[in-house]
């Protein structure tokens, strides 16, 4: 019988794993970075820079600041202009987020200024205009809403009608008409015109624009609602528009980073228009794919007899 002597046993396990990573298109910094459905998304709520070490084509969505609301039966502020387009990205690209306009301040009848326009938002060479300010009532004359990315709403008159401001084609829509002694027009939205006054009631703000660039469905750029003397103020447009004031109420502010217009303020000298909401810039591009090469683990056992 042969005696088996194990002189040496060597167990060698080799794990060979090779990983190659390609980051084409996923090598930009700046803003808040998220990922959705194969895309890398940069969201800018404040002004900054998109810095890229590679180049490619991205989808860009830009919203400007909303306009401030008027007061004393003042019109709603127009929404910030909004646009979506493709853009070639490389190197450092400046991102500017437009702030919202200021609502018409408290003051004596007839001397109040209009709400100010929202500020422009830009990405590289693309820019969109801020929303137009809502018109104030200057007794006994109705006034016109300011022009902008979306137009501001017109004020009431005694009698007379204040026209809505004009929006920019491809960015926003016109503001609504004020009149009827007591009702003001709603500010224009990014996807719909502001609603005209109805009797003693203020018109609603125009609706905003729906975008899915962030990975979810979000509405941006709602117009501010028009105010009233003693009726019902207009609702803010979908997408961050502020509501118009009812009797003795201030206009509601537009929502920050949605570009909503501020609501118009009501009839008292102490009432103010709502401020517009700031804008936003979102950039989306295809995330670079991962290429993985692997070798299965190997085991080698050597027996010496």
C-alpha positions as CSV (number, residue, x, y, z in Angstrom):
1,X,0.0,0.0,0.0
2,X,1.4,3.1,-1.1
3,X,1.8,5.8,1.6
4,X,0.5,9.1,0.6
5,X,2.5,11.9,2.0
6,X,1.4,15.4,1.3
7,X,4.5,17.5,1.1
8,X,3.0,20.7,0.2
9,X,-0.4,22.0,-0.7
10,X,-0.7,25.4,-2.3
11,X,-4.0,27.0,-2.7
12,X,-3.8,30.0,-5.0
13,X,-6.9,32.0,-5.7
14,X,-6.5,34.8,-8.2
15,X,-9.2,37.4,-8.6
16,X,-8.6,39.3,-11.7
17,X,-10.9,42.2,-12.1
18,X,-10.5,45.0,-14.6
19,X,-12.7,48.0,-14.6
20,X,-12.8,50.6,-17.3
21,X,-14.9,53.7,-16.7
22,X,-15.9,56.1,-19.5
23,X,-17.2,59.4,-18.3
24,X,-18.0,61.0,-21.6
25,X,-20.7,63.6,-20.9
26,X,-20.6,63.1,-17.1
27,X,-17.7,65.4,-16.3
28,X,-19.3,68.8,-15.6
29,X,-19.5,70.4,-12.2
30,X,-21.8,73.2,-10.9
31,X,-25.2,73.5,-9.3
32,X,-26.9,70.6,-7.7
33,X,-26.2,67.4,-9.5
34,X,-28.8,64.6,-9.8
35,X,-29.3,61.6,-12.0
36,X,-32.5,60.4,-13.7
37,X,-33.2,57.8,-16.4
38,X,-29.7,57.9,-17.8
39,X,-29.2,61.6,-17.6
40,X,-27.0,63.8,-15.5
41,X,-28.9,67.0,-14.4
42,X,-27.4,70.2,-13.1
43,X,-29.9,72.5,-11.3
44,X,-28.9,76.2,-10.6
45,X,-31.1,78.1,-8.1
46,X,-28.5,80.9,-7.8
47,X,-26.0,82.3,-10.3
48,X,-22.8,80.3,-10.8
49,X,-20.8,78.5,-13.5
50,X,-21.1,75.2,-15.2
51,X,-17.6,73.9,-15.6
52,X,-17.0,71.0,-18.1
53,X,-13.8,69.1,-18.9
54,X,-15.5,67.4,-21.9
55,X,-17.9,68.5,-24.6
56,X,-21.2,67.5,-25.9
57,X,-24.8,68.5,-26.5
58,X,-27.1,69.2,-23.5
59,X,-30.8,70.2,-23.1
60,X,-31.2,73.5,-21.3
61,X,-34.3,74.9,-19.5
62,X,-34.2,78.5,-18.4
63,X,-36.8,80.5,-16.4
64,X,-36.4,84.2,-15.6
65,X,-37.6,86.1,-12.6
66,X,-41.3,86.9,-12.3
67,X,-42.6,90.5,-12.3
68,X,-43.8,92.2,-9.1
69,X,-47.6,92.9,-8.7
70,X,-49.2,96.3,-8.9
71,X,-51.4,97.6,-6.1
72,X,-54.6,99.4,-5.3
73,X,-56.6,97.2,-7.6
74,X,-53.3,96.5,-9.3
75,X,-52.6,93.9,-12.0
76,X,-50.7,90.7,-11.3
77,X,-47.0,90.4,-12.3
78,X,-46.1,88.5,-15.4
79,X,-44.3,85.3,-15.1
80,X,-40.6,85.1,-16.0
81,X,-40.0,84.0,-19.6
82,X,-39.3,80.3,-20.0
83,X,-37.6,78.4,-22.8
84,X,-36.1,75.0,-23.5
85,X,-33.4,74.4,-26.1
86,X,-30.4,72.3,-27.0
87,X,-26.9,73.7,-26.4
88,X,-23.3,72.7,-27.1
89,X,-21.5,72.6,-23.7
90,X,-17.7,72.8,-23.2
91,X,-15.4,74.7,-20.9
92,X,-16.8,77.2,-18.4
93,X,-20.3,78.5,-19.0
94,X,-21.8,81.4,-17.1
95,X,-25.2,80.8,-15.4
96,X,-27.2,83.9,-14.2
97,X,-30.4,83.4,-12.3
98,X,-32.8,86.4,-12.6
99,X,-34.3,87.7,-9.3
100,X,-38.0,88.4,-9.0
101,X,-39.4,91.9,-9.4
102,X,-40.5,94.0,-6.5
103,X,-44.2,94.5,-5.9
104,X,-45.7,98.0,-6.0
105,X,-45.2,99.6,-2.5
106,X,-47.8,101.1,-0.2
107,X,-48.6,104.8,-0.8
108,X,-51.2,107.4,-1.5
109,X,-53.8,106.9,-4.2
110,X,-52.4,107.9,-7.6
111,X,-48.7,108.0,-6.9
112,X,-47.7,104.4,-6.7
113,X,-45.3,103.0,-9.2
114,X,-45.9,99.7,-11.1
115,X,-44.3,96.5,-9.9
116,X,-40.8,96.2,-11.3
117,X,-39.9,93.7,-14.0
118,X,-38.2,90.5,-13.0
119,X,-34.5,90.1,-14.0
120,X,-33.2,88.2,-17.0
121,X,-31.8,84.6,-16.6
122,X,-29.0,83.5,-18.9
123,X,-27.0,80.4,-19.8
124,X,-24.0,81.1,-22.0
125,X,-25.4,83.0,-25.0
126,X,-29.1,82.2,-24.3
127,X,-31.2,84.6,-22.3
128,X,-34.9,84.9,-21.3
129,X,-36.6,88.1,-20.1
130,X,-38.0,88.7,-16.7
131,X,-41.8,89.0,-16.3
132,X,-43.5,92.4,-16.7
133,X,-44.6,94.3,-13.6
134,X,-48.3,94.6,-12.7
135,X,-50.0,98.0,-13.3
136,X,-51.0,100.2,-10.3
137,X,-54.3,102.1,-10.3
138,X,-53.7,105.9,-10.5
139,X,-57.1,107.4,-9.9
140,X,-59.0,107.9,-12.0
141,X,-56.9,106.4,-14.8
142,X,-56.4,102.8,-15.5
143,X,-52.8,101.9,-16.4
144,X,-51.2,99.3,-18.6
145,X,-49.2,96.3,-17.4
146,X,-45.5,96.3,-18.2
147,X,-44.1,94.3,-21.1
148,X,-41.7,91.4,-20.4
149,X,-41.1,87.7,-20.8
150,X,-44.8,87.5,-19.9
151,X,-46.8,90.7,-19.7
152,X,-48.0,92.2,-16.4
153,X,-51.8,92.6,-15.8
154,X,-53.6,95.9,-16.3
155,X,-55.2,97.9,-13.5
156,X,-58.8,99.0,-13.0
157,X,-60.1,102.4,-14.0
158,X,-63.0,104.8,-13.1
159,X,-64.2,103.9,-15.7
160,X,-61.8,102.6,-18.3
161,X,-59.7,99.5,-18.8
162,X,-56.0,99.0,-18.4
163,X,-54.5,96.7,-21.0
164,X,-52.2,93.8,-20.1
165,X,-48.5,94.0,-21.0
166,X,-47.1,92.1,-24.0
167,X,-45.2,88.9,-23.6
168,X,-42.3,87.7,-25.8
169,X,-43.2,85.0,-28.3
170,X,-41.5,81.8,-27.4
171,X,-41.1,82.8,-23.8
172,X,-44.4,83.9,-22.3
173,X,-47.9,85.4,-22.9
174,X,-49.7,88.7,-22.5
175,X,-51.2,89.9,-19.3
176,X,-54.9,90.2,-18.7
177,X,-57.1,93.4,-18.9
178,X,-58.2,95.3,-15.8
179,X,-61.3,97.5,-15.6
180,X,-64.9,97.6,-14.5
181,X,-64.0,100.0,-11.6
182,X,-63.0,97.3,-9.3
183,X,-61.1,94.4,-10.9
184,X,-57.5,94.1,-12.2
185,X,-56.1,91.7,-14.8
186,X,-53.9,88.7,-14.1
187,X,-50.3,88.5,-15.2
188,X,-49.4,86.5,-18.3
189,X,-48.0,83.0,-17.8
190,X,-45.3,81.0,-19.6
191,X,-48.0,79.0,-21.4
192,X,-51.2,81.0,-21.2
193,X,-52.4,84.6,-21.3
194,X,-53.5,86.3,-18.0
195,X,-57.2,86.3,-17.4
196,X,-59.2,89.6,-17.8
197,X,-61.1,91.0,-14.9
198,X,-64.7,89.9,-14.5
199,X,-67.1,92.4,-12.9
200,X,-65.6,93.3,-9.5
201,X,-63.3,90.4,-9.5
202,X,-59.6,90.2,-10.4
203,X,-58.4,87.9,-13.2
204,X,-56.3,84.8,-12.6
205,X,-52.7,84.6,-13.6
206,X,-51.9,82.7,-16.8
207,X,-50.8,79.1,-16.4
208,X,-47.1,78.0,-16.4
209,X,-45.1,75.7,-18.5
210,X,-44.6,72.0,-17.6
211,X,-41.1,70.6,-17.8
212,X,-39.7,67.1,-17.0
213,X,-36.1,68.0,-17.5
214,X,-35.4,67.6,-13.8
215,X,-36.6,64.0,-13.8
216,X,-40.1,64.8,-12.5
217,X,-43.0,66.9,-13.9
218,X,-42.8,70.5,-12.6
219,X,-44.7,73.6,-13.6
220,X,-42.8,76.9,-14.0
221,X,-43.8,80.4,-14.7
222,X,-47.3,81.1,-13.5
223,X,-48.6,84.7,-13.7
224,X,-49.7,86.6,-10.6
225,X,-53.5,87.1,-10.0
226,X,-55.1,90.5,-10.3
227,X,-56.5,92.2,-7.2
228,X,-59.9,93.6,-6.4
229,X,-61.5,96.5,-4.5
230,X,-64.3,94.4,-2.8
231,X,-64.6,91.3,-4.8
232,X,-62.4,88.2,-5.2
233,X,-58.8,88.5,-6.1
234,X,-57.6,86.3,-9.0
235,X,-55.8,83.1,-8.3
236,X,-52.1,82.8,-9.1
237,X,-51.3,80.8,-12.2
238,X,-50.0,77.3,-11.9
239,X,-46.3,77.3,-11.6
240,X,-45.7,79.6,-8.7
241,X,-47.9,82.6,-9.5
242,X,-49.0,84.7,-6.4
243,X,-52.7,85.3,-5.7
244,X,-54.2,88.7,-6.1
245,X,-55.4,90.4,-2.9
246,X,-59.1,90.4,-1.9
247,X,-60.4,93.6,-0.2
248,X,-57.7,95.1,2.0
249,X,-55.2,92.4,1.3
250,X,-51.6,92.5,0.0
251,X,-50.7,90.5,-3.1
252,X,-49.0,87.1,-2.5
253,X,-45.4,86.7,-3.5
254,X,-44.5,84.5,-6.5
255,X,-42.6,81.2,-5.7
256,X,-38.8,81.3,-5.7
257,X,-37.1,79.4,-8.5
258,X,-40.3,78.9,-10.4
259,X,-40.4,82.4,-11.9
260,X,-43.9,83.1,-10.7
261,X,-45.4,86.6,-10.9
262,X,-46.4,88.5,-7.8
263,X,-50.1,89.0,-7.0
264,X,-51.7,92.4,-7.2
265,X,-52.4,94.3,-4.0
266,X,-55.8,95.6,-3.0
267,X,-57.3,99.0,-2.4
268,X,-55.9,100.4,0.9
269,X,-52.9,102.7,0.9
270,X,-51.1,100.2,3.1
271,X,-51.6,97.3,0.6
272,X,-48.6,96.2,-1.5
273,X,-48.1,94.1,-4.6
274,X,-46.5,90.7,-4.2
275,X,-42.9,90.2,-5.2
276,X,-42.0,88.0,-8.2
277,X,-40.3,84.7,-7.7
278,X,-36.7,84.1,-8.9
279,X,-35.8,82.0,-11.9
280,X,-33.9,78.8,-12.5
281,X,-31.6,77.1,-15.0
282,X,-31.5,73.3,-15.5
283,X,-29.1,71.5,-17.7
284,X,-29.4,67.8,-18.7
285,X,-27.2,65.5,-20.8
286,X,-26.7,61.8,-21.2
287,X,-24.6,60.2,-18.5
288,X,-21.5,58.4,-19.8
289,X,-21.9,54.6,-19.9
290,X,-19.8,52.2,-17.8
291,X,-17.8,49.5,-19.6
292,X,-16.8,46.6,-17.4
293,X,-14.3,43.9,-18.3
294,X,-14.0,41.0,-15.8
295,X,-12.2,37.7,-15.4
296,X,-13.8,35.0,-13.2
297,X,-11.9,34.0,-10.1
298,X,-9.5,31.1,-10.6
299,X,-8.4,28.4,-8.1
300,X,-5.2,26.3,-8.5
301,X,-4.5,23.4,-6.1
302,X,-1.1,21.5,-6.4
303,X,-0.6,18.1,-4.7
304,X,2.8,16.6,-4.3
305,X,2.8,12.8,-3.8
